[in-house]
Each structure stands twice: as structure tokens, then as C-alpha cells.
Amino acid sequence: MGVLETTTGKGTMLIARVIGETIATIKNPRVSGSKLLICKQTDQTGDILGKSYVAVDLVDAGVGDLVLTGHGSSARQTYKTKDCPVDAVVMAVIDHLEVDGEVVFRKT
């Protein structure tokens, strides 16, 4: 299966697996108190494809979760990241994915 990627006029949404957390005691005050998660892009079944990146967690995701991430200017349009120097946010924890009528991923 290929990469499932949605491009909007302002940014990109990707499916990713949370593989770790970043600890930063000094960061932009607007994202103070937010977790910074290390994510890796996946295909629609959860198999890892891409390289690692850091995303601001908006939904209390955890290591091992399959998530939906927003990138680019879209990542700076949330209540927490408005006008902040961020490039990626975790905006959803995925419960299941259905592709062409088939459930290809289900959270256990």
C-alpha cells in the first residue's frame, strides 16, 4: 500500500506512529505545557515509511499511538499554536482506518 497523504491549500495531513517524546524545558511560551512527540510517517496500515519529526501534541497521544498530524501553516492554526513557530501538530488519535471498504487498521 502507498502513502496516504492529504494536501490542503495550507498544509499537509499525514498518518504517523508516535515513537517517543522530546523533553524541552525551555520552549516558546505558547506551547509551554504541551508534549512534544516524536513521530514517524506511516502508510494507511501503520507500517513506518518516513523519517522522524517532532509534533506538538494537542490530544494527549502516547507512544505507540497511530495519529493524524497536520503540517506547515495548518499546524499554526490551532488554539495552542496560533502564530507559533511550529511545523507539525498531532491533531487526532486514530481508532481505525477504512480504505476501499476494508478496515486496514483497528486500535487494540
Residue frames as a rotation matrix with the C-alpha (Angstrom) as fourth column:
MET 1
0.577 0.817 0.000 0.00
0.817 -0.577 0.000 0.00
0.000 0.000 -1.000 0.00
GLY 2
-0.150 -0.635 0.758 1.12
0.616 -0.660 -0.431 3.51
0.774 0.402 0.490 -0.68
VAL 3
-0.898 -0.217 -0.383 1.33
0.432 -0.594 -0.678 6.64
-0.081 -0.774 0.628 1.41
LEU 4
0.199 0.968 0.153 -1.97
0.924 -0.238 0.299 8.19
0.325 0.081 -0.942 2.42
GLU 5
-0.703 -0.499 -0.507 -1.39
0.606 -0.793 -0.061 11.93
-0.371 -0.350 0.860 2.33
THR 6
0.430 0.853 0.295 -3.88
0.903 -0.409 -0.134 14.77
0.007 0.324 -0.946 2.12
THR 7
-0.745 -0.665 -0.045 -2.69
0.661 -0.746 0.081 18.13
-0.088 0.031 0.996 0.91
THR 8
0.457 0.855 -0.247 -4.79
0.807 -0.515 -0.289 21.19
-0.374 -0.068 -0.925 1.59
GLY 9
0.685 -0.159 0.711 -4.22
0.383 -0.752 -0.537 24.71
0.620 0.640 -0.454 0.38
LYS 10
0.663 -0.375 0.648 -2.34
-0.639 -0.735 0.228 25.50
0.391 -0.565 -0.727 3.58
GLY 11
-0.219 -0.767 0.604 -0.57
-0.947 0.316 0.058 22.30
-0.236 -0.559 -0.795 4.60
THR 12
-0.272 0.011 -0.962 -0.45
-0.473 0.869 0.143 18.53
0.838 0.494 -0.232 4.70
MET 13
0.397 0.364 0.842 -2.02
-0.895 0.355 0.269 15.87
-0.201 -0.861 0.467 6.94
LEU 14
-0.286 -0.579 -0.764 -0.13
-0.623 0.718 -0.311 12.62
0.728 0.387 -0.566 7.48
ILE 15
0.916 0.386 -0.107 -0.72
-0.202 0.675 0.710 9.36
0.346 -0.629 0.697 9.30
ALA 16
-0.087 -0.990 0.114 2.11
-0.566 -0.045 -0.823 8.72
0.820 -0.136 -0.557 11.76
ARG 17
0.546 0.110 -0.831 3.17
0.534 0.718 0.446 6.47
0.646 -0.687 0.333 14.63
VAL 18
0.685 -0.339 0.644 4.28
-0.648 -0.687 0.328 8.11
0.331 -0.642 -0.691 17.89
ILE 19
0.507 -0.587 -0.631 7.68
0.317 0.808 -0.496 6.61
0.801 0.051 0.596 18.68
GLY 20
-0.294 -0.636 -0.714 8.84
0.924 0.002 -0.382 8.80
0.244 -0.772 0.587 21.57
GLU 21
0.846 0.510 -0.158 8.74
0.533 -0.793 0.294 12.09
0.025 -0.333 -0.943 23.44
THR 22
-0.122 -0.847 0.518 11.01
0.531 -0.496 -0.687 15.12
0.839 0.191 0.510 23.37
ILE 23
0.472 0.187 -0.861 11.80
0.860 -0.314 0.403 16.85
-0.195 -0.931 -0.309 26.65
ALA 24
-0.308 -0.513 0.802 12.38
0.592 -0.763 -0.261 20.59
0.745 0.394 0.538 26.30
THR 25
-0.088 0.250 -0.964 12.42
0.963 -0.226 -0.147 22.67
-0.255 -0.942 -0.220 29.46
ILE 26
-0.385 -0.040 -0.922 12.86
-0.039 -0.997 0.059 25.92
-0.922 0.059 0.382 27.53
LYS 27
-0.600 0.261 0.757 10.42
0.798 0.267 0.541 26.47
-0.061 0.928 -0.368 24.64
ASN 28
-0.729 0.398 0.556 8.06
-0.024 -0.827 0.561 29.03
0.684 0.396 0.613 23.17
PRO 29
-0.902 0.363 0.233 5.66
-0.303 -0.148 -0.941 30.14
-0.307 -0.920 0.244 25.93
ARG 30
-0.122 0.918 -0.378 2.64
-0.992 -0.108 0.058 29.45
0.012 0.383 0.924 23.67
VAL 31
0.336 0.221 -0.916 3.43
-0.380 0.921 0.084 25.71
0.862 0.320 0.393 23.67
SER 32
-0.725 -0.547 0.418 4.62
-0.570 0.136 -0.810 25.56
0.387 -0.826 -0.411 27.26
GLY 33
-0.311 0.600 0.737 2.91
-0.688 0.393 -0.610 22.64
-0.655 -0.697 0.291 28.98
SER 34
0.726 0.539 -0.428 2.42
-0.680 0.466 -0.566 20.75
-0.106 0.702 0.704 25.70
LYS 35
0.329 -0.600 0.729 4.09
0.127 0.793 0.595 17.43
-0.936 -0.103 0.337 24.98
LEU 36
0.189 -0.370 -0.910 6.44
-0.957 -0.276 -0.087 17.33
-0.219 0.887 -0.406 22.02
LEU 37
0.571 0.157 0.806 6.08
-0.159 0.984 -0.080 13.91
-0.805 -0.082 0.587 20.41
ILE 38
-0.571 -0.731 -0.374 8.50
-0.633 0.102 0.767 12.17
-0.522 0.675 -0.521 18.06
CYS 39
0.497 0.826 0.264 6.53
-0.311 0.454 -0.835 10.76
-0.810 0.333 0.483 15.14
LYS 40
-0.782 -0.620 0.058 7.30
-0.163 0.294 0.942 8.71
-0.601 0.727 -0.331 12.03
GLN 41
-0.134 0.733 -0.666 5.13
-0.973 -0.224 -0.051 8.79
-0.187 0.642 0.744 8.93
THR 42
-0.582 0.034 0.813 3.32
-0.032 0.997 -0.064 5.52
-0.813 -0.063 -0.579 8.12
ASP 43
-0.867 0.474 -0.152 1.19
-0.123 0.092 0.988 4.08
0.482 0.876 -0.021 5.38
GLN 44
-0.149 0.923 0.356 -2.52
-0.821 -0.316 0.475 3.55
0.551 -0.222 0.805 6.00
THR 45
0.555 0.312 -0.771 -1.92
0.096 0.896 0.433 0.21
0.826 -0.315 0.468 7.73
GLY 46
0.956 -0.192 0.224 0.53
-0.274 -0.300 0.914 1.68
-0.108 -0.934 -0.339 10.25
ASP 47
0.541 -0.821 0.183 3.75
0.830 0.556 0.045 0.42
-0.139 0.127 0.982 8.65
ILE 48
0.447 -0.434 -0.782 6.51
0.102 -0.844 0.526 3.00
-0.888 -0.315 -0.333 9.14
LEU 49
0.684 -0.143 0.715 7.72
0.728 0.074 -0.682 4.70
0.045 0.987 0.155 5.95
GLY 50
0.651 -0.297 0.698 9.24
0.133 -0.862 -0.490 8.07
0.747 0.412 -0.522 6.63
LYS 51
-0.472 -0.874 -0.117 11.76
0.415 -0.103 -0.904 9.82
0.778 -0.475 0.412 8.78
SER 52
-0.116 0.372 -0.921 11.20
0.992 0.001 -0.124 11.13
-0.045 -0.928 -0.369 12.28
TYR 53
-0.442 0.007 0.897 9.81
0.149 -0.986 0.081 14.56
0.885 0.169 0.435 13.10
VAL 54
-0.847 0.146 -0.510 8.59
0.504 -0.082 -0.860 16.36
-0.168 -0.986 -0.004 16.22
ALA 55
-0.341 0.818 0.464 4.97
0.253 -0.395 0.883 17.46
0.905 0.419 -0.072 16.61
VAL 56
-0.828 0.199 0.524 3.16
-0.547 -0.493 -0.677 19.44
0.124 -0.847 0.517 19.30
ASP 57
-0.775 0.546 -0.317 0.60
0.543 0.833 0.107 17.13
0.323 -0.089 -0.942 20.95
LEU 58
-0.703 0.597 0.385 -2.89
-0.591 -0.793 0.150 18.65
0.395 -0.122 0.911 21.08
VAL 59
0.263 0.920 -0.290 -4.81
-0.682 0.390 0.619 15.48
0.683 0.035 0.730 22.04
ASP 60
0.164 -0.292 0.942 -2.79
-0.913 0.316 0.257 13.67
-0.372 -0.903 -0.215 24.73
ALA 61
0.769 -0.027 -0.639 -1.48
-0.377 0.787 -0.488 10.94
0.516 0.616 0.595 22.41
GLY 62
0.557 -0.594 0.580 1.08
-0.559 0.248 0.791 8.47
-0.614 -0.765 -0.194 23.65
VAL 63
-0.492 -0.824 -0.281 3.96
-0.819 0.329 0.470 6.34
-0.295 0.461 -0.837 22.45
GLY 64
-0.847 0.129 0.515 2.68
0.227 0.965 0.131 3.62
-0.480 0.228 -0.847 20.13
ASP 65
0.141 0.972 -0.187 -0.44
0.191 -0.212 -0.958 5.51
-0.971 0.100 -0.216 19.04
LEU 66
-0.526 -0.105 0.844 -1.29
0.850 -0.067 0.522 5.90
0.002 0.992 0.124 15.37
VAL 67
-0.073 0.405 -0.912 -2.11
0.440 -0.807 -0.393 9.57
-0.895 -0.430 -0.119 14.90
LEU 68
0.474 0.208 0.855 -3.10
0.851 -0.359 -0.384 12.16
0.227 0.910 -0.347 12.33
THR 69
-0.162 -0.628 -0.761 -0.65
0.675 -0.633 0.379 15.06
-0.720 -0.452 0.526 12.09
GLY 70
0.881 0.394 0.263 -1.05
0.468 -0.643 -0.606 18.46
-0.070 0.657 -0.751 10.45
HIS 71
-0.064 -0.998 -0.016 1.92
0.889 -0.065 0.452 20.22
-0.452 0.015 0.892 8.88
GLY 72
-0.565 -0.278 0.777 3.01
0.692 -0.673 0.262 23.59
0.450 0.686 0.572 7.55
SER 73
-0.821 0.243 0.517 0.84
-0.334 -0.938 -0.089 26.63
0.463 -0.246 0.851 8.03
SER 74
0.217 0.929 -0.301 -2.09
-0.201 0.344 0.917 24.39
0.955 -0.139 0.262 9.05
ALA 75
-0.011 -0.313 -0.950 -0.10
0.815 0.548 -0.191 23.42
0.580 -0.776 0.249 12.15
ARG 76
-0.907 -0.377 -0.188 -0.12
0.418 -0.754 -0.507 27.08
0.049 -0.538 0.841 13.19
GLN 77
-0.551 0.773 0.313 -3.90
-0.338 -0.550 0.764 27.49
0.763 0.315 0.564 13.04
THR 78
-0.002 0.544 -0.839 -4.87
0.647 0.640 0.414 25.77
0.762 -0.542 -0.353 16.31
TYR 79
0.877 0.409 0.252 -5.83
0.057 -0.609 0.791 27.37
0.477 -0.680 -0.557 19.62
LYS 80
0.784 -0.599 -0.164 -2.47
0.342 0.197 0.919 26.33
-0.518 -0.776 0.359 21.07
THR 81
-0.113 -0.929 0.353 -0.14
0.798 0.127 0.589 27.04
-0.592 0.348 0.727 18.14
LYS 82
0.793 0.476 0.380 -1.63
0.609 -0.626 -0.487 30.16
0.006 0.617 -0.787 16.57
ASP 83
0.825 -0.487 0.287 1.26
-0.288 -0.799 -0.528 32.25
0.486 0.353 -0.799 15.21
CYS 84
0.591 -0.659 0.464 3.86
-0.414 0.246 0.876 29.96
-0.692 -0.710 -0.127 16.87
PRO 85
-0.003 -0.693 -0.721 6.99
-0.999 0.036 -0.030 28.68
0.047 0.720 -0.693 15.14
VAL 86
-0.191 -0.004 0.982 5.76
-0.298 0.953 -0.054 25.06
-0.935 -0.302 -0.183 14.79
ASP 87
-0.588 -0.084 -0.805 5.66
-0.809 0.055 0.585 22.87
-0.005 0.995 -0.101 11.71
ALA 88
-0.491 0.432 -0.756 3.66
-0.045 0.854 0.518 19.86
0.870 0.288 -0.400 12.93
VAL 89
-0.434 0.441 0.786 0.84
-0.898 -0.141 -0.417 19.08
-0.073 -0.887 0.457 15.39
VAL 90
-0.930 0.319 -0.182 -0.80
0.310 0.948 0.073 15.84
0.196 0.011 -0.981 16.50
MET 91
-0.687 0.713 0.141 -4.50
-0.708 -0.700 0.092 16.56
0.164 -0.036 0.986 16.00
ALA 92
0.484 0.875 0.013 -6.11
-0.856 0.471 0.212 13.12
0.179 -0.114 0.977 16.37
VAL 93
-0.631 -0.496 0.596 -5.51
-0.565 0.821 0.085 9.62
-0.531 -0.283 -0.798 17.71
ILE 94
-0.328 0.478 -0.815 -6.76
-0.831 0.264 0.490 7.15
0.449 0.838 0.311 15.10
ASP 95
-0.007 0.447 0.895 -9.19
-0.736 0.603 -0.307 4.45
-0.677 -0.660 0.324 16.26
HIS 96
0.041 -0.034 0.999 -9.49
0.477 0.879 0.010 2.69
-0.878 0.476 0.053 12.92
LEU 97
-0.466 -0.224 -0.856 -8.81
-0.632 -0.593 0.499 3.23
-0.619 0.774 0.135 9.24
GLU 98
0.280 0.576 0.768 -11.01
0.345 0.686 -0.641 2.03
-0.896 0.445 -0.007 6.41
VAL 99
-0.460 -0.479 -0.748 -9.61
-0.601 -0.453 0.659 2.04
-0.654 0.752 -0.079 2.86
ASP 100
-0.617 0.284 -0.734 -11.71
-0.673 0.292 0.679 0.95
0.407 0.913 0.011 -0.12
GLY 101
0.375 0.925 -0.067 -14.32
-0.698 0.329 0.636 -0.55
0.610 -0.191 0.769 2.20
GLU 102
0.433 -0.316 -0.844 -11.80
0.458 0.884 -0.096 -2.63
0.777 -0.345 0.527 4.15
VAL 103
0.941 -0.191 0.281 -10.71
-0.339 -0.486 0.806 -1.90
-0.017 -0.853 -0.522 7.73
VAL 104
0.500 -0.838 -0.220 -6.91
0.154 0.336 -0.929 -1.86
0.853 0.430 0.296 7.44
PHE 105
-0.733 -0.680 0.006 -6.15
0.106 -0.123 -0.987 -0.69
0.672 -0.723 0.162 10.98
ARG 106
0.547 0.834 0.073 -8.03
0.036 -0.110 0.993 -1.00
0.837 -0.540 -0.090 14.26
LYS 107
-0.285 -0.619 0.732 -6.69
-0.724 -0.361 -0.588 0.27
0.628 -0.697 -0.345 17.59
THR 108
0.080 0.273 -0.959 -6.48
0.311 0.907 0.284 -2.54
0.947 -0.321 -0.013 20.14
